[in-house]
Amino acid sequence: MKKLFVAAIAGALAFSALAQEAAETEVKETETALWPAVIALCEWPSTPDLVGLRLSIPFSTRQEVITGIDLGLWGRCKDFEGIGLSVLRNDVKDTLGGLQIGLYNTANRADLGAVQIGLWNETQSVRGIQAGLVNLTGDAQGFQVGLINRAETLYGIQAGLINVIRDSEWPVMFGVNIGW
């Protein structure tokens, strides 16, 4: 057992050394090339996580994870928990847990208790509320209220002028549509 443990540590150290050497080689090549330096200057700055308040005026930096409040014109990140108030767009690439208010709100997955309020709300799956002129989702568990509501599957209620549940006995309803 001790030999296996020692072998695992030695392997990890060897792999770490190889990875460090490869990273140093990559950095040296980038530093000597003109074109990657120009691209790096033009790229949007990136930071990994943010906890607290972000003011995204006129645009936001690319954060991986935001927990807190995001205020501005256009907010985007990978994972978001909190309140996103953006005039133009709130864009969450992966998981939304909280509130999005803006003209155009998108999220891959809006988790339990998520709320999207805007002119256009779009998700792959939502477990919460979508309220806007147009609400689009793949899989919905909750409530959609708007002029046009569309879901591939729904366990909940749609209220609006045109309500579409594609995987339903009655795929199009006017006024109210209920999925179960």
C-alpha positions in Angstrom: 0.0 0.0 0.0 2.9 2.4 0.9 4.6 1.6 -2.5 1.4 2.5 -4.3 1.0 5.7 -2.4 4.7 6.7 -3.1 4.3 5.8 -6.8 1.1 8.0 -7.0 2.9 11.0 -5.5 5.9 10.5 -7.7 3.7 10.3 -10.8 1.8 13.4 -9.8 5.1 15.4 -9.3 6.4 14.2 -12.6 3.2 15.2 -14.4 3.3 18.6 -12.6 6.8 19.2 -13.8 6.0 18.4 -17.4 2.9 20.6 -17.3 5.0 23.5 -15.9 7.6 23.1 -18.6 4.9 23.0 -21.3 3.3 26.2 -19.9 6.7 28.0 -19.8 7.4 27.0 -23.4 3.9 28.3 -24.5 4.4 31.6 -22.7 7.9 32.2 -24.3 6.4 31.6 -27.8 3.5 34.0 -27.1 5.8 36.7 -25.8 8.0 36.6 -28.9 5.2 36.7 -31.4 3.6 40.0 -32.5 0.2 38.8 -33.6 -0.8 37.0 -30.3 0.2 40.1 -28.4 -2.1 42.3 -30.6 -5.0 39.8 -30.1 -4.4 39.8 -26.3 -4.7 43.6 -26.2 -8.0 43.5 -28.1 -9.6 40.8 -26.0 -12.2 41.4 -23.4 -10.5 41.2 -20.0 -11.4 38.1 -17.9 -11.5 37.4 -14.2 -12.6 34.2 -12.7 -15.1 35.0 -9.9 -17.0 37.9 -8.5 -18.8 38.2 -5.2 -20.6 41.5 -4.6 -21.6 44.3 -7.0 -20.6 44.5 -10.6 -21.2 47.7 -12.7 -21.1 46.8 -16.3 -21.1 50.2 -18.0 -20.7 50.2 -21.0 -20.0 46.5 -21.0 -18.9 43.8 -18.5 -15.7 41.8 -18.1 -16.1 38.1 -18.6 -16.6 36.6 -15.2 -16.9 32.8 -14.7 -19.1 33.0 -11.6 -21.0 35.9 -10.2 -22.7 35.9 -6.8 -24.4 39.2 -6.0 -25.8 42.1 -8.0 -25.0 42.9 -11.6 -26.0 46.4 -12.9 -25.4 47.8 -16.3 -26.1 47.6 -20.0 -25.0 44.1 -20.9 -24.1 41.5 -18.3 -22.7 38.1 -19.1 -21.0 35.2 -17.2 -20.9 31.5 -16.9 -22.8 30.9 -13.6 -24.9 33.6 -11.9 -26.6 33.7 -8.5 -28.3 37.0 -7.5 -29.9 39.9 -9.2 -29.0 40.9 -12.8 -30.4 44.2 -13.9 -29.2 45.0 -17.4 -30.8 47.4 -19.8 -29.9 45.4 -22.9 -29.1 41.8 -22.1 -28.4 39.4 -19.3 -26.5 36.4 -20.7 -25.7 33.3 -18.5 -23.9 30.6 -20.3 -24.7 27.8 -17.8 -26.7 28.1 -14.6 -28.9 31.0 -13.3 -30.1 31.1 -9.8 -31.8 34.3 -9.1 -33.5 37.2 -10.9 -32.8 38.6 -14.4 -34.4 41.8 -15.5 -33.6 43.3 -18.9 -34.8 43.5 -22.5 -33.2 40.2 -23.5 -32.5 37.5 -20.9 -30.8 34.2 -21.6 -29.6 31.2 -19.6 -28.8 27.7 -20.3 -30.4 26.4 -17.1 -32.5 28.5 -14.8 -32.6 26.6 -11.5 -35.3 26.4 -8.8 -36.7 29.8 -8.0 -35.2 31.6 -11.0 -37.1 34.5 -12.4 -36.7 36.1 -15.8 -38.5 39.4 -16.5 -38.0 41.1 -19.9 -39.2 41.5 -23.4 -37.5 38.3 -24.5 -36.7 35.5 -22.1 -34.9 32.3 -23.3 -33.6 29.2 -21.6 -32.9 25.5 -22.3 -34.6 24.6 -19.0 -36.3 26.6 -16.3 -37.6 25.8 -12.9 -39.2 29.1 -12.0 -41.0 32.0 -13.7 -40.6 33.6 -17.1 -42.5 36.9 -17.6 -42.2 38.9 -20.8 -43.6 39.5 -24.3 -41.9 36.3 -25.6 -40.8 33.4 -23.3 -39.0 30.4 -24.8 -37.7 27.3 -23.1 -37.0 23.6 -23.7 -38.1 22.0 -20.5 -40.1 24.1 -18.1 -41.3 23.5 -14.5 -43.2 26.5 -13.3 -45.0 29.5 -14.8 -44.8 31.4 -18.1 -46.7 34.6 -18.6 -46.4 36.7 -21.7 -47.8 37.4 -25.2 -46.1 34.3 -26.6 -45.0 31.4 -24.5 -43.3 28.3 -25.9 -42.0 25.2 -24.2 -40.9 21.8 -25.5 -42.2 20.2 -22.3 -44.0 21.9 -19.4 -45.0 20.9 -15.9 -46.9 24.1 -14.9 -49.0 26.9 -16.4 -48.7 29.2 -19.4 -50.8 32.4 -19.5 -50.8 34.6 -22.6 -52.2 35.2 -26.1 -50.4 32.2 -27.7 -49.2 29.3 -25.6 -47.3 26.4 -27.1 -46.3 23.1 -25.4 -44.8 21.0 -28.2 -45.0 17.7 -26.2 -48.7 17.9 -25.3 -52.0 16.6 -26.4 -53.0 20.2 -27.2 -49.8 21.8 -28.4 -51.3 25.3 -29.0 -53.7 27.1 -26.7 -55.0 30.6 -26.5 -55.3 32.3 -23.0 -54.1 29.5 -20.7 -52.3 26.2 -21.2 -51.5 23.7 -18.5 -48.9 21.0 -18.7 -48.6 18.0 -16.4 
